[in-house]
Amino acid sequence: MKLLKYIFSLCLPVLFILGCTDDNDLEYLNEIVAPTNISALIQIAQDNSGLVTIIPNGDGVVSFDVYFGDDTVEPVNVKQGESITHSYTEGVYNLKIIGNGITGLKTETVQEVAVSFNPPGNLVATIENDVAISKQVNVTVNADNAMSFEVYFGETGNDVPVTASIGETASYVYRESGTYTIRVVAKGGAIAITEYTEDFLVTAILQPIQSAPTPPARSAQDVISMFSDGYADVSIDTWRTSWSDATLEDIDIDGNPTKKYSALNFVGIEATTTTIDANSMEYFHTDIWSAGLTEFKIKLVDFGADGAFDGGDDVEHEITISNPDNDQWVSLDIPLSDFTGLTTKGHIAQLIYVASPSGTTTVFIDNVYFYKPPTPAAGLEGTWKLAPEAGAFKVGPAPGSGDFFANSLDDVTTRACFFDDEYIFSGSGSFTNVLGSETWLETWQGVVSDQCGTPVSPHNGVGAATYIYDEGAGTITLNGEGAYIGLPKVVNGGELPGIPVPSSITYNVTLSNGNNTMEATIDIGGGIFWTYKLIR
């Protein structure tokens, strides 16, 4: 049995502010969450001693305060990943665990500890295929006089059990579907154990339950889309030619149109009425999902100026992808230069997909398009740096309304480490983040040695990103790793539960002072905006 209770502090520690804020600032607490998934793995020695090992766990936790629930009054503080032991006499106890977050927020859970020196009885094991993860089996066990259980999942070559507390779930992902003998062992404080065995059919998920990734924002001149919700599509005559060896079905996955090719050997896709001029493009992209692919091939065919497949000026090239990942969406970005036999790209009329094992594989297809890096934009080229003394990190219900950080450099550096990175915009439309020594990021889930800690993705500067600058709209859209300028912690990196990491982000910008100053505004949702300035 588990009871959850959330305890919210009224003031954040020095990571964000030095003291309590006014009512307007407290609205920001809606964006901060307390630690979650607080629990403990409880294991009892099988020797009638009552010695119990407690291993607390949780998300967003720095440490735990553990109250044993017996005559012991004072709690024991345990770091994330550590364990403690405690001796109980026979009886039922309420073990209280408080998870302490890095911001001062806390979450409390109460977990029952039943210590008995009688063997486990009334064992009930629930064994189920996971509804979201292919070939994953979940086992939940309840039993009297038991504290923990072990599950031997019966896969050849793996005899290491998975351990969980009674009432919790142990999970395992098999390499192959099929029938396996699963053995459950319930353990309590007695030397005797109780076992349960079942032959269970493990099944594979044969269709994605989530849509393919949303394509990043691109200007119209930088993409030619054949099939994608993210862009305007060109005209395609057929997604399955008469000579194809596959079955085509147009389906929706999570509200997103998707092509499903069953029993796929090869399938032809043609745009012969209006061929595709991909001379200015640099990459071909497609997203694929399959439960059983060992090989996937992509062929592009240029019919030549006459627009006919006649062997005269036709050119083609096929790319092979060996052992693509299964049971997940795989995004393929292939340089057109890799299609070495495709010596002309001005009249592409045919795309062919080939799958192995041939004729027995189902493949889901989405986001089929050609693209190139963003068109260069005037006005941004050069190196920019954040200017915290000029208004960095301001938050409120509207741009510039209500300061979460004060505007002075001293306030920013004493209340939180600030970005002193360099942001390099090139004339080719690429963007690079060079980390400074005081980048405001830290390892959120664990203990940090100082306030700043270790930079984490995506703001880690490991690679170039791309940008689209729309001078007329006053926006800049950044795509790719390292592409997030000055984002506040709650939307940077996904360390906080429930906060998604954007694949791209669009800033409202105003260039001033001869294009030497950029003022940017980020809408992070909930009516909250962050504004700051960059300087050359």
C-alpha positions in Angstrom: 0.0 0.0 0.0 1.4 3.4 -0.9 0.1 6.9 0.1 1.5 10.0 -1.8 1.6 13.5 -0.4 3.2 16.5 -2.0 4.9 19.2 0.1 5.6 22.5 -1.6 8.0 25.0 -0.1 7.1 28.7 -0.3 10.6 29.8 -1.1 13.1 28.4 -3.6 16.8 28.0 -2.5 19.7 29.9 -3.8 19.7 28.1 -7.1 17.0 30.4 -8.3 16.4 33.2 -5.7 17.9 34.1 -2.4 14.7 34.7 -0.5 10.9 34.6 -0.8 9.4 36.5 -3.7 6.3 38.5 -4.1 2.9 37.0 -5.3 3.7 37.7 -8.9 7.0 35.7 -8.7 5.2 32.8 -7.0 3.2 32.2 -10.2 6.4 30.8 -11.5 6.1 27.8 -9.1 3.5 26.4 -11.4 6.3 25.6 -13.8 8.4 23.8 -11.1 7.5 20.3 -9.9 8.4 18.3 -6.8 10.2 15.0 -7.0 8.1 12.1 -8.4 8.0 8.3 -8.4 9.2 8.0 -4.8 9.4 4.4 -3.7 11.7 1.9 -2.1 12.9 -1.6 -2.8 12.6 -3.5 0.4 14.5 -6.7 1.0 14.4 -8.8 4.1 17.0 -11.3 5.2 15.7 -14.8 5.1 17.0 -15.9 8.4 14.3 -14.9 10.9 16.5 -11.9 12.0 14.1 -9.1 10.8 17.0 -7.3 9.1 15.6 -5.2 6.3 17.5 -3.5 3.5 15.9 -0.3 2.1 16.8 1.1 -1.2 14.9 4.4 -1.9 14.5 5.7 -5.4 12.8 8.6 -7.2 13.0 11.1 -10.0 14.3 14.6 -9.4 15.7 13.6 -5.9 18.9 14.7 -4.3 18.4 12.8 -1.0 15.8 10.9 1.1 14.7 11.2 4.7 13.7 7.8 5.9 11.4 7.2 8.9 11.4 3.5 9.9 7.9 3.6 11.4 8.9 1.8 14.7 10.2 3.2 17.9 13.1 4.9 16.1 12.3 8.6 16.2 15.0 10.3 14.1 15.1 9.8 10.3 18.1 8.7 8.4 19.2 10.7 5.4 20.1 8.6 2.4 21.7 9.9 -0.9 20.2 8.8 -4.2 21.5 5.4 -5.2 22.5 4.4 -1.6 20.8 1.9 0.8 20.3 1.5 4.5 19.5 -1.5 6.8 17.3 -1.7 9.8 16.2 -4.5 12.2 12.5 -5.0 12.9 10.6 -7.3 15.2 7.6 -9.1 13.7 4.8 -6.7 12.8 3.5 -4.3 10.3 5.2 -0.8 10.0 4.6 2.3 7.9 7.9 3.3 6.3 7.9 7.0 5.4 10.2 8.3 2.8 10.6 12.0 1.9 12.3 12.8 -1.4 14.2 16.1 -1.3 14.5 17.9 -4.6 17.3 20.3 -5.7 14.9 23.3 -5.5 13.7 22.5 -2.0 10.5 20.9 -3.0 9.6 17.6 -1.3 7.5 14.5 -2.0 6.4 12.1 0.7 5.4 8.5 0.3 4.4 5.9 2.9 5.1 2.2 2.1 4.1 -0.7 4.2 6.7 -3.0 5.7 5.3 -6.3 6.9 7.8 -8.4 8.9 6.8 -12.0 9.5 8.8 -15.2 10.0 6.1 -17.3 8.4 6.6 -18.4 4.8 4.8 -16.3 2.1 1.3 -17.4 1.4 -1.6 -16.6 -1.0 0.8 -15.7 -3.8 -0.9 -14.0 -6.8 1.3 -13.2 -9.8 -0.1 -11.0 -12.7 1.9 -11.5 -15.9 1.1 -9.2 -18.9 2.6 -8.0 -22.2 3.3 -4.3 -22.1 0.9 -2.3 -24.2 3.5 0.2 -25.4 6.9 -1.6 -25.5 7.2 -4.5 -27.9 8.2 -7.9 -26.3 8.2 -6.4 -22.8 6.6 -8.4 -20.0 5.5 -6.9 -16.7 5.0 -9.0 -13.6 3.2 -7.8 -10.5 3.1 -9.9 -7.3 1.1 -9.9 -4.1 1.6 -12.3 -1.3 1.1 -12.5 2.5 4.2 -12.5 4.7 6.4 -11.4 1.7 8.5 -8.3 1.2 10.0 -8.8 -2.2 10.0 -11.1 -5.2 12.3 -12.3 -7.9 11.3 -13.1 -11.5 13.3 -15.5 -13.7 12.0 -14.7 -17.2 13.2 -17.9 -18.8 15.1 -16.5 -21.8 18.0 -18.7 -22.8 21.3 -17.3 -21.8 19.9 -15.1 -19.0 19.3 -16.6 -15.6 19.7 -13.3 -13.6 16.4 -12.5 -11.9 14.7 -9.1 -11.8 13.8 -8.1 -8.2 11.0 -5.8 -7.0 9.0 -5.1 -3.9 5.7 -6.9 -3.3 2.9 -4.9 -5.0 5.4 -3.3 -7.4 6.2 -4.4 -11.0 9.2 -6.2 -12.5 9.7 -5.8 -16.2 11.9 -7.5 -18.9 12.3 -7.0 -22.7 12.8 -10.3 -24.6 14.9 -10.5 -27.8 12.2 -12.5 -29.6 8.5 -13.2 -29.1 7.4 -16.7 -28.2 6.4 -18.8 -25.2 8.7 -18.7 -22.2 8.6 -20.3 -18.7 8.4 -17.5 -16.1 9.2 -18.4 -12.5 8.3 -16.1 -9.6 9.9 -16.5 -6.2 8.3 -14.6 -3.2 10.5 -13.9 -0.2 9.8 -12.8 3.3 11.6 -12.9 6.7 11.4 -16.7 6.9 13.9 -19.1 5.4 11.1 -20.7 3.4 10.1 -19.2 0.0 7.0 -19.6 -2.2 7.2 -20.1 -5.9 4.9 -19.7 -8.9 5.6 -20.9 -12.5 3.7 -20.1 -15.7 4.3 -20.7 -19.5 3.6 -17.3 -21.0 3.3 -16.1 -24.6 5.4 -13.0 -25.3 4.0 -10.9 -28.1 5.5 -8.2 -30.3 3.9 -4.8 -31.1 3.5 -4.7 -34.8 2.5 -1.1 -35.3 3.8 2.2 -33.8 1.6 3.7 -31.2 3.1 7.2 -31.6 3.4 9.2 -34.8 6.7 9.8 -36.5 8.8 12.8 -35.2 7.5 16.2 -36.3 9.8 17.7 -39.0 11.7 20.8 -38.0 10.6 24.2 -39.2 12.1 25.1 -42.6 11.5 27.8 -45.2 9.6 26.8 -48.3 12.7 27.3 -50.5 14.7 24.8 -48.4 12.5 21.7 -48.7 10.6 19.7 -51.3 8.1 17.5 -49.5 6.6 14.4 -51.1 4.6 13.3 -47.9 4.6 15.1 -44.6 2.3 17.1 -42.4 5.1 19.5 -41.7 5.4 21.0 -45.2 3.3 21.6 -48.3 3.6 18.4 -50.5 4.3 18.4 -54.2 2.1 16.3 -56.5 2.7 12.5 -56.5 1.0 10.3 -59.1 1.0 7.1 -57.0 2.4 5.7 -53.8 2.1 2.2 -55.1 2.8 1.5 -58.8 1.1 -1.5 -60.6 4.4 -3.4 -60.6 5.0 -3.1 -56.9 5.1 -6.2 -54.7 3.5 -4.9 -51.5 0.1 -3.8 -50.0 -0.5 -0.1 -49.3 -2.8 1.2 -46.7 -3.2 4.8 -45.7 -3.7 5.0 -41.9 -3.6 7.5 -39.1 -1.2 7.0 -36.2 -1.8 9.3 -33.2 -3.7 11.6 -35.6 -0.9 11.7 -38.2 -1.4 10.3 -41.8 1.1 7.4 -42.4 1.8 5.0 -45.2 1.7 1.3 -44.2 3.3 -1.2 -46.6 2.5 -4.8 -45.7 4.3 -7.9 -47.2 6.8 -5.5 -48.6 9.3 -6.8 -51.2 9.6 -3.6 -53.2 7.3 -0.6 -53.9 7.5 2.1 -56.5 6.4 5.7 -55.9 6.1 7.9 -58.9 5.9 11.6 -59.7 5.9 11.4 -63.5 3.3 14.0 -64.3 5.5 16.7 -62.6 9.0 15.5 -61.9 11.0 16.7 -58.9 13.8 19.2 -59.4 16.1 18.4 -56.5 19.2 20.1 -57.9 19.3 22.7 -55.1 18.6 20.1 -52.3 21.4 18.4 -50.4 19.6 15.6 -48.4 16.8 13.0 -48.7 14.8 12.3 -45.6 12.4 9.5 -44.6 11.1 8.1 -41.4 10.5 4.3 -41.1 9.1 2.0 -38.5 9.1 -1.8 -38.5 9.1 -4.7 -36.2 11.3 -7.0 -38.2 13.5 -5.2 -40.7 17.0 -6.6 -41.3 17.7 -4.4 -44.4 16.1 -1.4 -46.0 16.9 0.0 -49.5 16.1 3.4 -51.0 16.4 4.0 -54.7 16.0 7.3 -56.5 15.5 7.5 -60.3 15.9 10.5 -62.5 13.9 10.0 -65.8 15.9 12.7 -67.6 14.6 15.8 -69.5 12.1 13.7 -71.6 10.4 12.6 -68.4 10.2 9.0 -69.6 11.8 5.8 -68.2 13.4 4.7 -71.5 17.0 3.9 -70.7 18.3 6.9 -72.6 19.1 9.7 -70.1 17.8 7.8 -67.1 20.1 7.6 -64.0 19.5 6.0 -60.7 21.2 4.9 -57.4 20.2 2.7 -54.5 21.3 3.1 -50.9 21.3 0.2 -48.4 20.6 0.6 -44.7 21.7 -2.6 -42.8 20.1 -3.6 -39.6 18.0 -0.5 -38.9 16.6 -0.3 -35.4 13.2 -2.0 -35.0 10.1 -1.2 -32.9 10.8 2.5 -33.1 10.8 5.4 -35.6 14.1 5.7 -37.4 14.8 9.0 -39.1 17.1 8.6 -42.2 18.9 11.7 -43.4 20.9 10.7 -46.5 23.2 13.1 -48.3 22.2 13.2 -52.0 25.9 13.0 -52.7 25.8 9.4 -51.4 23.6 8.6 -54.4 26.6 8.6 -56.6 24.9 7.1 -59.6 22.3 9.8 -59.5 24.4 12.1 -61.7 21.4 14.4 -62.5 18.7 15.4 -60.0 16.5 17.7 -62.1 13.8 15.2 -63.1 13.4 12.8 -60.2 10.3 10.8 -61.0 10.7 7.5 -59.0 11.4 6.5 -55.5 11.6 2.7 -54.7 11.6 1.2 -51.2 12.9 -2.4 -50.8 12.7 -4.4 -47.5 14.2 -7.6 -46.1 13.1 -10.1 -45.1 11.4 -9.9 -48.5 7.6 -10.2 -48.7 7.1 -10.8 -45.0 7.9 -7.4 -43.5 5.5 -4.5 -42.7 7.1 -1.0 -42.9 5.4 2.3 -41.9 6.6 5.4 -43.8 6.2 9.1 -43.0 8.0 12.4 -43.7 9.4 11.8 -47.1 11.2 15.0 -48.4 14.3 16.5 -49.9 15.9 19.5 -48.0 19.0 21.7 -47.7 20.4 23.8 -44.9 18.6 27.1 -44.4 19.0 29.8 -46.9 21.6 32.4 -45.6 20.0 35.4 -44.0 21.6 38.8 -43.7 21.9 40.6 -40.4 22.9 37.7 -38.0 26.4 36.6 -39.2 29.0 36.9 -36.5 29.5 36.1 -32.8 26.9 37.1 -30.2 27.0 36.9 -26.4 24.3 37.3 -23.8 24.2 40.6 -22.0 22.7 39.8 -18.6 23.2 43.4 -17.4 20.9 44.5 -20.2 17.9 42.5 -19.2 18.7 38.8 -19.3 16.2 36.3 -17.9 13.1 38.4 -17.2 9.9 36.6 -16.6 6.2 37.6 -16.3 2.8 37.4 -17.8 3.9 39.6 -20.7 7.3 40.4 -22.2 9.3 42.5 -19.7 6.6 42.3 -17.0 7.9 41.2 -13.6 11.5 40.4 -12.9 12.4 36.9 -11.8 16.0 37.8 -12.0 17.0 41.4 -11.5 18.7 43.2 -14.3 22.1 43.7 -12.8 25.1 41.5 -13.6 25.8 41.0 -9.9 22.3 39.8 -9.1 22.4 37.3 -12.0 25.8 35.9 -11.1 25.0 35.5 -7.4 21.5 34.0 -7.8 22.3 31.6 -10.6 25.1 30.8 -13.0 24.5 32.7 -16.2 25.3 32.0 -19.9 28.6 33.5 -20.9 28.6 31.4 -24.1 29.4 32.5 -27.6 26.7 32.0 -30.2 28.2 32.0 -33.7 25.9 32.6 -36.7 27.5 31.9 -40.1 26.5 33.2 -43.5 25.6 29.6 -44.6 22.7 29.5 -42.2 24.5 27.3 -39.5 24.7 28.1 -35.9 27.2 26.9 -33.2 27.2 27.3 -29.4 30.6 27.6 -27.7 30.1 26.9 -24.0 31.5 29.4 -21.5 32.8 28.6 -18.1 29.6 29.6 -16.3 26.8 28.2 -18.5 23.8 27.9 -16.3 23.1 24.2 -16.4 23.5 21.4 -13.9 22.8 17.7 -13.6 19.2 17.8 -12.4 18.6 14.3 -11.2 21.7 13.8 -9.1 23.9 15.6 -6.5 26.0 18.4 -8.0 29.3 19.6 -6.7 28.4 23.2 -7.2 25.6 25.4 -8.4 26.4 25.1 -12.1 27.4 21.5 -12.4 27.9 19.8 -15.8 26.3 21.1 -19.0 23.7 18.7 -20.5 22.1 18.2 -23.9 20.7 19.9 -25.9 22.6 23.0 -24.7 26.0 21.3 -24.8 27.6 22.8 -27.9 28.7 19.5 -29.3 27.6 20.2 -32.9 26.4 22.9 -35.2 22.7 23.6 -35.6 20.8 25.6 -38.3 18.7 28.7 -38.2 16.0 30.4 -40.3 15.8 34.2 -39.9 12.6 35.8 -41.1 13.4 39.5 -41.1 9.9 40.4 -42.1 8.2 38.4 -39.3 10.9 39.3 -36.8 11.6 35.7 -35.9 14.5 33.4 -35.8 13.9 29.6 -35.7 16.8 27.4 -34.4 17.0 23.7 -35.1 19.3 21.0 -33.8 21.7 20.3 -30.9 23.2 23.3 -29.2 20.5 25.6 -30.7 18.9 26.9 -27.6 20.0 30.4 -26.6 19.5 31.4 -23.0 16.6 29.1 -22.3 15.5 29.0 -18.7 16.2 25.8 -16.8 12.6 24.5 -16.8 12.4 24.1 -20.6 16.1 23.2 -21.3 17.1 19.6 -21.5 14.0 17.8 -20.2 15.4 17.2 -16.7 12.1 18.3 -15.1 9.4 15.6 -15.4 6.6 16.6 -17.8 8.6 19.3 -19.6 9.1 18.3 -23.3 12.3 19.2 -25.1 11.5 21.1 -28.3 13.0 19.9 -31.6 13.1 23.5 -32.6 12.3 26.8 -31.0 11.3 30.2 -32.5 12.4 33.5 -31.0 10.8 36.8 -31.6 13.7 39.1 -32.2 14.4 42.8 -32.7 17.7 43.9 -34.1 18.9 47.4 -33.2 22.0 49.6 -33.0 23.1 48.8 -36.5 22.3 45.1 -36.1 24.7 44.9 -33.1 22.1 44.2 -30.5 19.4 41.5 -30.6 16.5 41.5 -28.2 14.8 38.0 -28.0 11.6 36.9 -26.5 10.7 33.2 -25.7 7.1 32.2 -24.9 7.6 29.2 -22.6 3.8 28.6 -22.2 1.4 29.4 -19.4 1.5 33.1 -20.3 5.1 33.3 -19.2 7.8 35.0 -21.4 11.5 35.2 -21.1 13.3 38.2 -22.6 17.0 39.1 -22.9 19.5 40.7 -25.2 22.4 39.5 -27.2 25.3 41.8 -28.3 27.9 41.5 -30.9 
